[in-house]
C-alpha cells in the first residue's frame, strides 16, 4: 500500500481525458523498477532478469543517486536497492561475490522467472512470523468487512459471492475445490511442508 501511495503522485490525466499516465524522470523510473523488483523478490522471488535490468539501466543511464537514495529511504528500500545494484554490477562484471551476495544470488537463481510457490510460502511464514497452521488458516480466510485491506481484492476476484453475501460462507469451500482441480492445492501443500520457519 505504501508503494501505491508513493507512486500516485506521478499520475497525470491529460486534458479532456479519463485516462491516466505516469510521468517519470530517469531517476523516478529507476525507483519504480527497483520497487517492482522488490515486490517480486520479497513475495515469491524474482529471476536473473531483474538483476540484468538493474545492471543495464545503471550502466547506460546517467542517474542522480543522491536523489535516488533519499527516495528509497522514504520507501524503506535503500538497503535493498544498494545490495541489488552492487550484486548486479559485480555479477555481470565478473567480480567475486561475498558470501552474503552469493546467498542472495542463489535465492534469485532458485526463483525461476517470476518466483516460486515455495519462496512465496517460505517468505510469508517468516515475514509474518506465522506457524504453518497460521498460514493454512489464512489462505482460506474470507474477508467480510470493507475495512479489511484484502476485501477489495477478494470482491474483485469473486464478484458473485460478494454481490450475494449470503454465499460468502461457501467461498472457502469453493476456493479449496477450485485449487484442488487446478493442481495448485497439492503444489502449495508441498511447498508448505518444505518451508522452513526461521528462528527469531
C-alpha positions as CSV (number, residue, x, y, z in Angstrom):
1,X,0.0,0.0,0.0
2,X,2.8,2.4,0.8
3,X,4.2,1.9,-2.7
4,X,0.9,2.6,-4.3
5,X,0.5,5.9,-2.4
6,X,4.1,6.9,-3.2
7,X,3.6,6.5,-7.0
8,X,0.2,8.1,-7.1
9,X,1.9,11.5,-7.3
10,X,3.2,10.6,-10.7
11,X,-0.2,10.0,-12.2
12,X,-1.2,12.7,-14.7
13,X,-4.5,12.9,-16.5
14,X,-4.2,14.5,-20.0
15,X,-6.7,17.3,-20.6
16,X,-10.1,16.1,-21.7
17,X,-9.2,12.5,-20.9
18,X,-10.4,9.9,-18.4
19,X,-7.1,8.0,-18.6
20,X,-4.0,8.5,-16.5
21,X,-0.4,8.2,-17.4
22,X,2.8,8.2,-15.3
23,X,5.4,10.9,-16.0
24,X,8.7,9.7,-14.7
25,X,12.2,11.2,-14.7
26,X,15.0,8.8,-15.4
27,X,15.6,8.5,-11.6
28,X,11.9,8.0,-10.9
29,X,11.7,5.2,-13.5
30,X,14.7,3.5,-11.8
31,X,12.9,3.8,-8.4
32,X,9.8,2.2,-10.0
33,X,11.9,-0.5,-11.5
34,X,13.6,-1.4,-8.1
35,X,10.2,-1.2,-6.3
36,X,8.7,-3.6,-8.8
37,X,11.7,-6.0,-8.4
38,X,11.4,-5.8,-4.6
39,X,7.7,-6.7,-4.6
40,X,8.6,-9.9,-6.6
41,X,11.7,-10.6,-4.6
42,X,10.0,-10.3,-1.2
43,X,6.9,-12.4,-2.1
44,X,7.7,-15.3,-4.5
45,X,11.2,-14.4,-5.6
46,X,12.4,-13.0,-8.9
47,X,14.7,-14.3,-11.6
48,X,18.0,-13.3,-13.0
49,X,16.4,-10.9,-15.5
50,X,15.7,-8.4,-12.7
51,X,19.5,-8.2,-11.9
52,X,20.2,-7.7,-15.6
53,X,17.6,-4.9,-15.8
54,X,19.3,-3.1,-12.9
55,X,22.7,-3.6,-14.5
56,X,21.8,-2.4,-18.0
57,X,19.9,0.6,-16.7
58,X,22.5,1.8,-14.2
59,X,25.3,1.3,-16.7
60,X,23.6,3.2,-19.6
61,X,21.6,5.9,-17.9
62,X,23.1,8.9,-16.0
63,X,21.4,8.9,-12.6
64,X,21.4,11.1,-9.6
65,X,22.0,8.6,-6.8
66,X,21.7,11.2,-4.0
67,X,18.1,11.7,-5.1
68,X,17.5,8.0,-5.6
69,X,18.9,7.2,-2.1
70,X,16.7,9.8,-0.5
71,X,13.6,8.5,-2.2
72,X,14.5,4.9,-1.5
73,X,14.7,5.7,2.2
74,X,11.2,7.0,2.1
75,X,10.1,3.7,0.7
76,X,12.2,1.7,3.1
77,X,14.1,0.1,0.2
78,X,17.5,1.8,0.4
79,X,19.3,-1.3,1.6
80,X,17.6,-3.5,-1.0
81,X,18.4,-1.0,-3.8
82,X,22.1,-0.8,-2.7
83,X,22.6,-4.6,-2.4
84,X,20.7,-5.3,-5.6
85,X,22.8,-2.8,-7.6
86,X,26.1,-4.0,-6.1
87,X,25.2,-7.6,-6.8
88,X,24.2,-6.9,-10.4
89,X,27.4,-4.9,-11.0
90,X,29.7,-7.5,-9.6
91,X,27.9,-10.4,-11.2
92,X,27.9,-9.0,-14.7
93,X,31.4,-7.5,-14.4
94,X,32.8,-11.0,-13.4
95,X,33.9,-9.9,-9.9
96,X,33.9,-12.3,-6.9
97,X,30.9,-12.2,-4.7
98,X,30.8,-12.1,-0.9
99,X,29.2,-15.0,1.0
100,X,26.1,-12.8,1.6
101,X,25.9,-11.8,-2.1
102,X,26.2,-15.4,-3.1
103,X,23.2,-16.3,-0.9
104,X,21.2,-13.5,-2.5
105,X,22.2,-14.8,-5.9
106,X,21.3,-18.4,-5.0
107,X,17.8,-17.2,-3.9
108,X,17.3,-15.4,-7.2
109,X,18.6,-18.3,-9.3
110,X,16.2,-20.7,-7.5
111,X,13.2,-18.4,-8.1
112,X,12.6,-19.2,-11.8
113,X,11.5,-16.3,-13.9
114,X,8.6,-14.9,-11.8
115,X,9.1,-16.6,-8.4
116,X,8.0,-19.9,-7.0
117,X,5.3,-21.2,-4.7
118,X,7.9,-22.4,-2.3
119,X,9.5,-19.0,-1.9
120,X,6.1,-17.3,-1.5
121,X,5.1,-19.7,1.3
122,X,8.5,-19.5,3.0
123,X,8.6,-15.7,2.8
124,X,5.1,-15.4,4.1
125,X,5.8,-17.6,7.1
126,X,8.9,-15.7,8.1
127,X,7.7,-12.1,7.2
128,X,4.6,-12.5,9.4
129,X,6.1,-14.9,12.0
130,X,3.4,-17.4,11.3
131,X,3.2,-21.1,12.1
132,X,2.3,-23.4,9.2
133,X,-1.1,-23.7,10.7
134,X,-1.5,-19.9,10.7
135,X,-0.6,-19.9,7.0
136,X,-3.1,-22.6,6.1
137,X,-6.0,-20.9,8.0
138,X,-5.2,-17.5,6.4
139,X,-5.2,-19.0,2.9
140,X,-8.9,-19.8,3.2
141,X,-9.9,-16.9,5.3
142,X,-12.7,-14.8,3.7
143,X,-12.8,-11.0,4.5
144,X,-16.3,-9.8,5.1
145,X,-15.7,-6.3,6.2
146,X,-14.8,-3.4,3.8
147,X,-12.3,-2.3,6.5
148,X,-10.2,-5.4,5.8
149,X,-7.3,-4.5,3.5
150,X,-8.0,-7.7,1.4
151,X,-11.7,-7.0,0.9
152,X,-11.5,-5.2,-2.4
153,X,-9.2,-7.8,-3.9
154,X,-11.5,-10.6,-2.9
155,X,-14.6,-8.8,-4.1
156,X,-13.0,-8.3,-7.5
157,X,-11.8,-11.9,-7.7
158,X,-15.1,-13.4,-6.6
159,X,-17.9,-10.9,-7.6
160,X,-20.8,-13.4,-7.4
161,X,-20.1,-14.2,-3.8
162,X,-19.7,-10.6,-2.8
163,X,-22.8,-9.4,-4.7
164,X,-24.8,-12.1,-2.9
165,X,-23.3,-12.0,0.5
166,X,-25.4,-15.0,1.7
167,X,-23.0,-17.1,-0.4
168,X,-19.8,-15.9,1.4
169,X,-19.7,-18.8,3.9
170,X,-19.3,-21.1,0.9
171,X,-16.4,-19.2,-0.6
172,X,-13.6,-21.0,1.3
173,X,-15.0,-24.4,0.1
174,X,-15.3,-23.1,-3.5
175,X,-11.7,-21.9,-3.3
176,X,-10.5,-25.3,-2.0
177,X,-12.3,-27.2,-4.7
178,X,-11.0,-24.9,-7.4
179,X,-7.5,-25.2,-6.0
180,X,-7.6,-29.0,-5.9
181,X,-8.9,-29.2,-9.5
182,X,-6.2,-26.9,-10.8
183,X,-3.4,-28.8,-9.1
184,X,-2.4,-25.7,-7.1
185,X,-3.6,-27.1,-3.8
186,X,-1.1,-30.0,-3.9
187,X,1.8,-27.7,-5.1
188,X,1.1,-25.3,-2.3
189,X,0.7,-28.0,0.3
190,X,4.0,-29.5,-0.7
191,X,5.7,-26.0,-0.5
192,X,4.2,-25.5,3.0
193,X,5.6,-28.9,4.1
194,X,9.1,-28.0,2.9
195,X,9.0,-24.4,4.1
196,X,11.4,-23.5,6.9
197,X,10.3,-21.0,9.5
198,X,13.4,-19.1,10.7
199,X,14.1,-18.8,14.4
200,X,13.9,-15.3,15.7
